[in-house]
Amino acid sequence: MLEEKNDNLQNADGKLAVASQELNETVSENQETPVTPTEEPVTAKPQENDNQKALNSIDDSNAEESEDETLKERHEIPMQDYDTLSMEELVDALKTIVETDKVMSVKEHVDEIKKSFLAKYNHFIEEKKEEFQAENPDSTEDFQYHLPLKAHFDEYYTLYKDKKNVHFKSLQTNLKTNLETRLAIVEELKELINPQENIKDTLKHFNELRDRWKNAGSIPKDKYNHVWNNYHFHVENFYDYLHLDREARDLDFKHNLEQKQKIILRVDELLQEEDVNKAFRELQDLHRMWKEDIGPVSKEHREEIWNLFSDLTKKMHDKRELLFEKLRGVEAENLENKNAIIAGIEDLATIKVNSHSQWLVQIEKVEALRTAFFAAGKVPSEINEATWSKFKTAVRDFNSFKNSFYKEIKKDQNDNLNKKNALVAKAQELQDSTDFETTTAVMKRIQDDWKKIGHVPRKYSDKVWAEFKAACNHYFDRLKEQKNESDAEEIAAFENKKAYLESLRAFELTGDHKTDLDAIKLHIESWKKLGRVPHARRHIEGKFNKILDALFDKLSLSKKDTDMMRFANRIDQLAEDNDTRKLENEKIFLMRKIDEVQNEIFQLENNIQFFTNTKNAKKENSIVLEVRKNIAIHRESLDTWKEKLKQIRNLNQE
């Protein structure tokens, strides 16, 4: 038999396990031959029963941890549901475990983080690529997108791989040496069964071999059970077939039995532990102690105590399976939730909306569903890839549906871009103009036109706006500077006119008509040359006009001449103030008055024609004379109105 009946943890029969993916084979095929005595060869692996399945799961775990002792510490790091974390949180988690924990203790964590991060990253890049293709349907440019977060992930993952490579390089060399040492110890154990040697020397040698075995170090996991079974087999042979000191042997058997009974009591206690995973990990350690640290018991107890230990192990395994079953139930619920989320995204990919604001609402809904999908937790591993693929397809279909809308408005956006570029060119053309009176109105109209133009492609929006804003700001900054200078000039003009007005009050007419008229005209020209005053102080112009009116009244001018001089002075003031609105109103008023006077003259002439056709036409009566007098007055008035209109038109031509 192997070791003691059912006391060899059964799965340790020397059959090679699947080699580790990270570690190359360290032992050649010719070293895999079981080292067994001729008296009792290693038997074939028995058919697995329920107990054996539980034992095998523990054996496999212990074999892996025996190969690399750093794996024993991995249980101290709680496994998170990394699928629920964002890319930023995944990078932070990777950084923490790579920098603080032993490399082989975090392998499963790193693998899960990598899977979750790359899934989210690839999905993110796919969306960006679809957006690029939607915005640039005719572009031959290759899509490129740099996410700084990906560089940070690569940095920490590379650090992990470097640490792992260093670890495996060291481990590979040690495993081969340790395996050779243990195989040599087994060979020496075989040679101990020699009745010719002194029993005390044999026992001393046996104890030395046991000490060397304990300190021999880790060996490849696929050789672990094979080598341990052979070792225990020969240890039992040593106890059972040599003529040892029976009393010493029985004491050793008793001690081993007591140790194994303690282990059984502890396993029984572990069955009451609420943290099943913690209890199972301790059970692994107890199995390791049973196999590696405690020797055999007497034949009469071997099967009984092993069966008891095996049965308790089976109960713990069943309890763990119930936990897994519960977790599988949670995963099934997560799957149901994720399928519902996917269905929601698929529904949104069929609802057509016709405005950007409505699409923003739809996009927000999909983003909320995406967040819920990533937070929904794990699903059964066998359907994880299919679920992820279905999710990506749903999101991709929604994006395609959305992009079809934006492709339709792409032409409008390009037309808007052309319009805005034209306004930018016009603003840049006018930004250095010195004709502020004309240009300001044009620049304001350009700004109003800009507001009426719709959206442009997003990638050009900031650029075209910056160019337009810069040109407008440049012009209006110059306008402000010019206005500040004009304000200073207007204030100075007011002070000068104020002083001039005081001097004009003392002006006296000489009595000579021509001399006085020339003097008044000179005062008017001098007043104009003083310039424009601030709008809030325009009252000074009224004071000047009152003085002029008084002077005109003293002159022996005709009514027409006086009226024309006053009109010319007022029109010149409007022109100086660049008050185009009042000038235009004045022009319209004059044209209306001319029409009215002409109509009056026409009516009066018709009346005279009526009287001249009567039988008394040879002799004009007083009524006719009065009508002719009125016609003459109206014709004089008409000449005045026409002269005023001519002055305004000449002013516009200038």
C-alpha positions in Angstrom: 0.0 0.0 0.0 0.9 3.7 -0.2 1.8 5.2 3.2 -1.0 3.9 5.5 -4.3 2.8 4.1 -6.4 5.9 3.3 -3.9 7.9 5.2 -2.0 9.0 2.2 -4.6 11.6 1.1 -5.2 9.2 -1.9 -4.5 11.7 -4.7 -0.8 11.5 -3.9 -0.1 8.5 -6.0 2.6 9.9 -8.2 0.4 10.8 -11.2 1.8 13.9 -12.9 -0.3 17.1 -12.6 -0.7 19.6 -15.3 2.5 21.7 -15.4 2.3 25.3 -14.2 1.9 27.8 -17.0 4.3 30.2 -15.5 7.0 27.7 -14.7 8.9 25.5 -17.2 9.5 21.9 -16.3 12.4 21.6 -13.9 12.8 17.9 -13.9 13.4 15.6 -16.9 11.1 12.6 -17.6 13.7 10.1 -16.2 13.3 11.6 -12.8 9.6 10.9 -12.6 10.0 7.1 -11.9 8.4 6.4 -8.5 10.8 5.4 -5.9 9.1 2.4 -4.3 10.4 -0.8 -2.6 10.0 -4.1 -4.4 8.0 -5.5 -1.5 4.9 -3.3 -2.1 4.7 -1.2 -5.3 2.7 2.0 -5.6 -0.9 1.1 -6.5 -3.0 2.8 -9.1 -5.3 5.7 -8.2 -8.6 4.4 -6.8 -11.9 5.5 -8.3 -12.9 8.9 -6.9 -15.8 8.9 -4.4 -17.4 11.9 -2.7 -14.8 12.0 0.0 -12.0 11.7 -2.5 -13.2 14.7 -4.4 -12.9 16.8 -1.3 -9.5 15.4 -0.5 -8.3 16.0 -4.1 -9.3 19.7 -4.0 -7.2 20.2 -0.9 -4.3 18.2 -2.2 -4.2 20.2 -5.4 -4.1 23.4 -3.5 -1.4 22.2 -1.1 0.7 20.9 -3.9 0.6 24.4 -5.6 1.4 26.2 -2.4 4.2 23.7 -1.6 5.8 24.6 -4.8 5.8 28.3 -4.0 5.5 29.2 -0.3 4.5 32.8 -1.2 1.1 31.5 -2.3 0.2 30.8 1.3 0.0 34.5 1.9 -2.4 35.2 -0.9 -5.4 34.4 1.2 -4.7 37.5 3.3 -5.7 39.7 0.3 -9.5 39.8 -0.1 -10.6 39.3 -3.6 -12.8 42.2 -4.9 -15.4 42.3 -7.6 -13.1 44.2 -9.9 -15.8 44.4 -12.6 -17.6 47.0 -10.5 -14.6 49.3 -10.4 -13.9 52.2 -12.8 -10.7 52.2 -14.9 -9.2 54.8 -12.5 -10.0 52.6 -9.5 -8.6 49.5 -11.2 -5.3 51.3 -11.9 -5.1 52.4 -8.2 -5.8 48.8 -7.1 -3.1 47.4 -9.4 -0.6 50.0 -8.2 -1.3 49.1 -4.5 -1.0 45.3 -4.7 2.0 45.4 -7.1 3.9 47.8 -4.9 3.0 46.3 -1.5 2.3 42.6 -1.8 4.4 39.5 -2.8 4.2 38.9 -6.5 2.7 35.4 -6.4 0.2 36.3 -3.7 -1.5 38.7 -6.1 -1.5 36.7 -9.3 -5.2 36.1 -9.3 -5.9 39.7 -8.4 -3.7 41.0 -11.2 -5.4 38.7 -13.7 -8.8 39.9 -12.6 -7.8 43.6 -12.7 -6.2 43.2 -16.1 -9.3 41.4 -17.5 -11.7 44.1 -16.1 -9.5 47.1 -17.1 -8.9 45.9 -20.7 -12.5 45.1 -21.2 -13.5 48.7 -20.2 -10.5 50.2 -22.0 -11.3 48.4 -25.3 -14.9 49.3 -25.1 -13.9 53.0 -24.5 -11.6 53.0 -27.5 -14.2 51.4 -29.7 -16.7 54.2 -28.8 -14.1 56.9 -29.5 -13.3 55.3 -32.8 -17.0 55.2 -33.8 -17.3 58.9 -32.8 -14.2 59.7 -35.0 -15.6 57.8 -37.9 -19.0 59.5 -37.5 -17.5 62.9 -37.5 -15.0 62.2 -40.3 -16.8 59.8 -42.7 -14.6 60.7 -45.6 -11.3 61.0 -43.7 -8.3 58.8 -44.7 -6.6 59.5 -41.5 -5.9 56.6 -39.2 -7.8 56.8 -35.9 -5.6 57.4 -32.8 -6.5 58.1 -29.3 -4.2 58.4 -26.3 -5.5 57.7 -22.8 -3.0 58.6 -20.2 -4.6 56.2 -17.8 -3.7 53.3 -20.1 0.0 54.3 -19.8 -0.2 54.2 -16.0 -1.8 50.7 -16.2 0.9 49.5 -18.5 3.6 50.9 -16.2 2.3 49.0 -13.1 1.5 45.8 -15.1 5.1 45.8 -16.5 6.4 46.2 -12.9 4.4 43.1 -11.9 5.7 41.1 -14.8 9.3 42.0 -14.1 8.9 41.0 -10.4 7.2 37.8 -11.5 10.0 36.9 -13.9 12.7 37.5 -11.2 10.7 35.4 -8.8 10.3 32.4 -11.2 13.9 32.5 -12.3 14.9 32.1 -8.7 12.2 29.5 -8.0 13.0 27.4 -11.0 16.6 26.7 -9.9 15.6 25.9 -6.3 12.8 23.5 -7.2 15.1 21.3 -9.3 17.7 21.1 -6.5 15.1 20.5 -3.8 13.5 17.7 -5.8 16.8 16.0 -6.3 17.5 16.3 -2.5 14.2 14.7 -1.6 14.5 11.9 -4.1 17.9 11.1 -2.6 16.4 11.0 0.9 13.8 8.5 -0.3 16.6 6.3 -1.7 18.4 6.4 1.6 15.1 5.5 3.4 14.9 2.4 1.2 18.4 1.4 2.3 17.5 1.7 6.0 15.7 -1.7 6.0 18.8 -3.7 6.7 18.6 -6.2 9.6 22.4 -6.4 9.7 22.9 -2.9 11.0 22.8 -1.8 14.7 19.3 -0.6 15.6 20.5 2.5 17.4 22.6 3.6 14.4 19.6 2.9 12.1 17.3 5.1 14.3 19.9 7.8 14.4 20.1 7.8 10.6 16.3 7.7 10.3 16.0 10.8 12.5 18.6 12.6 10.5 16.8 11.8 7.3 13.5 13.1 8.7 15.2 16.4 9.7 16.8 16.7 6.3 13.4 16.1 4.7 11.7 18.8 6.7 14.4 21.3 5.6 14.6 20.2 2.0 12.5 23.1 0.6 9.8 23.3 -2.1 9.5 21.0 -5.1 7.4 21.2 -8.4 3.7 20.9 -7.7 3.3 18.1 -10.3 5.9 16.0 -8.3 4.6 16.9 -4.9 2.1 14.0 -4.2 4.3 11.5 -5.9 7.3 12.2 -3.8 5.4 12.6 -0.6 3.7 9.2 -1.1 6.9 7.5 -1.7 8.5 9.1 1.4 5.6 8.1 3.6 5.5 4.6 2.1 9.1 4.0 3.1 8.7 5.7 6.5 5.8 3.2 7.2 8.0 0.4 6.0 10.7 1.4 8.4 8.2 1.3 11.3 6.4 -1.8 10.2 9.1 -4.1 8.9 12.2 -3.4 10.9 12.7 -4.9 14.3 12.8 -1.6 16.2 12.5 -1.0 19.8 8.8 -1.8 20.2 8.3 0.5 23.2 9.9 3.4 21.3 7.8 2.7 18.2 4.6 2.5 20.2 5.3 5.8 21.9 5.9 7.4 18.6 2.6 5.8 17.2 0.8 7.1 20.3 2.2 10.6 19.9 1.2 10.7 16.2 -2.2 9.4 17.1 -2.7 12.2 19.6 -1.6 14.8 17.2 -4.0 13.5 14.5 -6.8 13.4 17.0 -6.2 17.0 17.9 -6.4 17.8 14.2 -9.7 16.0 14.0 -11.1 17.9 16.9 -10.0 21.2 15.3 -11.7 20.2 12.0 -14.9 19.4 13.9 -14.7 23.0 15.4 -14.1 24.5 12.0 -17.4 23.1 10.8 -19.0 25.7 13.1 -17.0 28.6 11.7 -19.2 31.1 9.9 -16.4 32.2 7.6 -16.4 29.1 5.4 -13.4 30.3 3.3 -11.3 31.0 6.3 -12.2 27.6 7.8 -11.4 25.8 4.5 -8.0 27.6 4.3 -7.2 26.3 7.9 -8.3 22.9 6.8 -5.7 23.0 4.0 -3.1 23.8 6.6 -4.3 20.9 8.8 -4.0 18.5 5.9 -0.5 19.7 5.3 0.4 19.1 8.9 -1.2 15.6 8.8 0.8 14.7 5.7 4.1 16.5 6.2 4.6 16.9 9.9 3.0 14.0 11.6 4.2 10.4 11.2 2.1 7.2 10.9 0.0 5.6 13.6 -0.4 1.9 14.5 -2.1 -0.3 11.9 -5.1 -0.9 14.2 -6.0 2.9 14.1 -4.9 3.9 10.6 -8.1 3.2 8.7 -10.4 4.4 11.5 -8.7 7.7 12.1 -8.2 8.4 8.4 -11.9 7.7 7.7 -12.9 10.0 10.4 -10.6 12.8 9.1 -11.8 12.1 5.6 -15.5 12.3 6.6 -15.0 15.6 8.3 -13.1 16.9 5.3 -16.1 15.9 3.2 -18.5 17.8 5.4 -16.3 21.0 5.2 -16.1 20.5 1.5 -19.9 20.2 1.3 -20.3 23.3 3.4 -18.0 25.2 1.0 -19.9 23.8 -2.0 -23.1 25.3 -0.5 -21.4 28.6 -0.2 -20.3 28.3 -3.9 -23.9 27.4 -4.8 -25.1 30.5 -3.0 -22.5 32.6 -4.9 -23.6 30.9 -8.1 -27.2 32.0 -7.3 -26.0 35.6 -6.8 -24.1 35.3 -10.1 -27.3 34.1 -11.8 -29.2 37.1 -10.4 -26.4 39.4 -11.6 -26.8 37.8 -15.0 -30.5 38.4 -15.0 -29.9 42.1 -14.1 -27.2 42.5 -16.8 -29.5 41.0 -19.4 -32.2 43.4 -18.4 -29.7 46.3 -18.7 -28.7 45.1 -22.1 -32.3 44.9 -23.2 -32.8 48.5 -22.0 -29.9 49.6 -24.2 -31.3 47.6 -27.1 -34.6 49.4 -26.7 -33.0 52.8 -26.7 -31.3 51.9 -30.0 -34.8 51.8 -31.6 -36.2 55.1 -30.3 -35.6 57.8 -32.9 -35.3 61.4 -31.7 -34.8 64.4 -33.9 -32.9 67.0 -31.9 -29.5 67.3 -30.2 -31.1 68.0 -26.8 -33.2 64.8 -27.0 -30.2 62.8 -28.0 -28.4 64.1 -24.9 -31.2 62.6 -22.8 -30.9 59.3 -24.6 -27.1 59.3 -24.2 -27.4 60.0 -20.5 -29.8 57.1 -20.1 -27.3 54.7 -21.9 -24.5 56.0 -19.6 -26.6 55.3 -16.6 -27.3 51.7 -17.9 -23.6 51.2 -18.6 -22.7 52.3 -15.1 -25.3 49.9 -13.7 -23.9 47.1 -15.9 -20.4 47.5 -14.5 -21.7 47.7 -11.0 -24.0 44.6 -11.3 -21.3 42.1 -10.2 -20.0 38.9 -11.6 -21.9 36.5 -13.7 -21.2 32.7 -14.2 -17.8 32.4 -15.8 -19.0 30.1 -18.6 -21.3 32.9 -19.9 -19.2 35.9 -18.9 -17.6 36.4 -22.4 -21.0 36.0 -24.1 -22.6 38.5 -21.8 -19.8 41.0 -22.3 -20.0 40.6 -26.1 -23.8 41.1 -26.0 -23.4 44.2 -24.0 -20.8 45.6 -26.4 -23.0 44.9 -29.3 -26.0 46.7 -27.7 -23.9 49.8 -27.0 -22.3 49.7 -30.4 -25.8 49.4 -32.1 -27.0 52.4 -30.0 -23.9 54.4 -31.0 -24.5 53.6 -34.7 -28.1 54.6 -34.4 -27.1 57.9 -32.7 -24.3 58.5 -35.2 -26.7 58.2 -38.1 -28.6 61.2 -36.8 -25.4 63.2 -36.5 -24.4 62.2 -40.0 -27.6 63.8 -41.2 -26.8 67.1 -39.6 -23.2 66.9 -40.5 -23.8 68.8 -43.8 -25.6 71.6 -41.9 -22.8 71.9 -39.5 -20.2 72.2 -42.3 -22.4 74.9 -43.9 -22.5 76.7 -40.6 -18.7 76.4 -40.4 -18.3 78.0 -43.8 -20.6 80.8 -42.8 -18.6 81.4 -39.6 -15.3 81.3 -41.4 -16.6 84.0 -43.7 -17.6 86.1 -40.7 -14.1 85.5 -39.2 -12.5 86.7 -42.4 -14.7 89.8 -42.5 -13.9 90.6 -38.8 -10.2 90.2 -39.4 -10.4 92.4 -42.5 -12.1 95.2 -40.4 -10.2 94.8 -37.1 -7.6 97.5 -37.9 -10.0 99.9 -39.6 -9.8 103.6 -38.6 -13.3 104.4 -40.0 -14.9 103.8 -36.6 -18.2 105.5 -37.6 -18.9 103.1 -40.5 -17.0 100.0 -39.2 -18.7 99.8 -35.7 -22.1 99.3 -37.2 -20.7 96.6 -39.5 -18.9 94.8 -36.7 -22.1 94.8 -34.6 -24.0 93.4 -37.4 -21.4 90.6 -37.9 -21.7 89.7 -34.2 -25.5 89.5 -34.6 -25.1 87.3 -37.6 -22.8 85.0 -35.7 -25.4 84.4 -33.0 -27.9 83.3 -35.7 -25.7 80.6 -37.1 -26.1 77.1 -35.6 -23.6 74.5 -34.5 -20.4 73.7 -36.3 -18.4 70.4 -36.1 -17.1 70.0 -32.5 -13.4 69.7 -33.5 -13.5 73.2 -35.2 -15.8 74.9 -32.7 -13.2 76.2 -30.3 -10.8 77.3 -33.0 -13.2 79.3 -35.1 -14.7 80.9 -32.0 -11.3 81.9 -30.7 -10.4 83.5 -34.1 -13.7 85.4 -34.3 -13.5 86.6 -30.7 -9.9 87.8 -31.1 -10.7 89.9 -34.2 -13.8 91.5 -32.5 -11.9 92.2 -29.3 -9.1 93.7 -31.2 -11.4 96.1 -33.0 -13.5 97.1 -30.0 -10.4 97.6 -27.8 -9.2 100.1 -30.4 -12.7 101.7 -30.5 -12.6 102.1 -26.8 -9.2 103.7 -26.9 -10.4 106.1 -29.6 -13.6 106.9 -27.7 -11.5 107.7 -24.6 -9.5 110.1 -26.7 -12.6 111.6 -28.2 -14.2 112.1 -24.7 -11.1 114.1 -23.7 -11.4 116.2 -26.8 -15.1 116.8 -26.3 -14.6 118.0 -22.8 -11.9 120.4 -23.9 -14.3 121.6 -26.7 -17.0 122.3 -24.1 -14.7 124.4 -22.0 -13.5 126.4 -25.0 -17.1 126.9 -26.2 -18.1 128.0 -22.7 -15.4 130.6 -22.7 -16.3 131.7 -26.3 -19.9 132.0 -25.4 -19.0 134.5 -22.7 -17.0 136.6 -25.1 -19.9 136.4 -27.7 -22.3 137.9 -25.2 -20.3 141.1 -25.3 -20.4 141.3 -29.1 -22.1 144.4 -30.5 -23.3 145.1 -34.0 -21.8 148.1 -35.8 -24.9 149.0 -37.8 -23.2 148.2 -41.1 -25.2 145.4 -42.6 -22.4 143.7 -44.5 -19.8 144.1 -41.8 -22.2 142.8 -39.1 -23.3 139.8 -41.3 -19.6 138.9 -42.0 -18.8 139.1 -38.3 -21.8 136.8 -37.4 -20.7 134.3 -40.1 -17.1 134.4 -38.7 -18.5 133.7 -35.2 -20.4 130.7 -36.6 -17.3 129.3 -38.3 -15.2 129.8 -35.1 -17.8 128.0 -33.0 -17.8 125.0 -35.4 -14.0 124.8 -35.3 -14.1 124.4 -31.5 -15.4 120.9 -32.1 -18.1 118.6 -30.7 -19.0 118.7 -27.0 -20.2 115.7 -24.8 -23.7 114.7 -25.4 -24.7 115.5 -21.8 -23.5 119.1 -22.3 -25.2 119.8 -25.6 -27.3 122.5 -24.0 -24.5 124.9 -24.7 -25.4 124.7 -28.4 -28.9 126.0 -27.6 -27.4 129.0 -25.8 -25.3 129.8 -28.8 -28.3 129.6 -31.1 -30.3 132.0 -28.9 -27.5 134.6 -29.2 -27.5 134.1 -32.9 -31.3 134.5 -33.1 -31.0 137.8 -31.3 -28.3 139.0 -33.6 -30.2 138.0 -36.7 -33.3 139.8 -35.4 -31.2 143.0 -35.2 -30.0 142.6 -38.8 -32.0 144.0 -41.6 -32.1 140.5 -43.4 -34.9 139.1 -45.3 -36.9 136.4 -43.7 -35.6 133.9 -46.2 -32.0 134.8 -45.6 -32.4 134.6 -41.8 -34.2 131.3 -42.0 -31.6 129.8 -44.3 -28.7 130.9 -42.1 -30.3 129.4 -39.0 -31.1 126.2 -40.9 -27.5 125.9 -42.2 -26.2 126.3 -38.7 -28.5 123.6 -37.3 -27.7 121.2 -40.1 -24.0 121.7 -39.7 -24.3 120.8 -36.0 -26.2 117.6 -36.8 -23.6 116.7 -39.4 -20.8 117.4 -36.9 -22.5 115.1 -34.4 -22.8 112.4 -37.1 -26.5 112.2 -36.2 -27.6 110.5 -39.4 -31.0 109.6 -38.0 -32.0 113.2 -37.4 -30.5 114.3 -40.7 -32.6 111.6 -42.5 -35.7 112.7 -40.6 -35.0 116.3 -41.6 -34.7 115.3 -45.2 -38.0 113.4 -45.1 -39.7 116.4 -43.5 -38.4 118.8 -46.2 -39.6 116.5 -49.0 -43.0 116.2 -47.4 -43.2 120.0 -47.0 -42.3 120.5 -50.6 -45.0 118.1 -51.7 -47.5 120.0 -49.5 -46.6 123.4 -50.9 -46.6 122.2 -54.5 -50.1 120.8 -53.9 -51.2 124.1 -52.5 -49.9 126.0 -55.5 -51.5 123.5 -57.8 -54.9 123.9 -56.1 -54.6 127.7 -56.1 -53.7 127.7 -59.8 -56.8 125.6 -60.5 -58.9 128.0 -58.7 -57.6 130.9 -60.8 -58.3 128.9 -63.9 -61.9 128.5 -62.8 -62.3 132.3 -62.4 -60.7 133.1 -65.7 -63.1 130.9 -67.6 -66.2 132.9 -66.3 -67.9 135.7 -68.2 -66.3 138.3 -66.0 -62.8 137.0 -66.6 -61.6 140.3 -68.3 -61.8 142.0 -65.0 -60.0 140.3 -62.1 -61.8 140.7 -58.8 -60.3 140.9 -55.4 -60.6 137.2 -54.8 -58.4 136.4 -57.8 -55.8 139.0 -56.7 -55.7 137.5 -53.3 -55.2 134.0 -54.8 -52.3 135.2 -56.9 -50.8 136.8 -53.9 -51.0 133.5 -52.0 -49.4 131.7 -54.9 -46.5 134.1 -54.9 -46.1 133.5 -51.1 -46.2 129.8 -51.6 -43.7 129.9 -54.4 -41.3 131.8 -52.2 -41.8 129.3 -49.5 -41.3 126.5 -52.0 -37.9 127.9 -53.0 -36.9 128.0 -49.4 -37.8 124.4 -48.7 -36.1 123.3 -51.9 -32.9 125.2 -51.0 -32.9 123.5 -47.6 -33.3 120.1 -49.2 -30.5 120.9 -51.6 -28.2 121.7 -48.6 -28.9 118.3 -47.0 -28.4 116.4 -50.2 -25.1 118.2 -50.8 -24.1 117.3 -47.2 -24.8 113.6 -47.9 -22.7 113.8 -51.1 -19.8 115.2 -49.2 
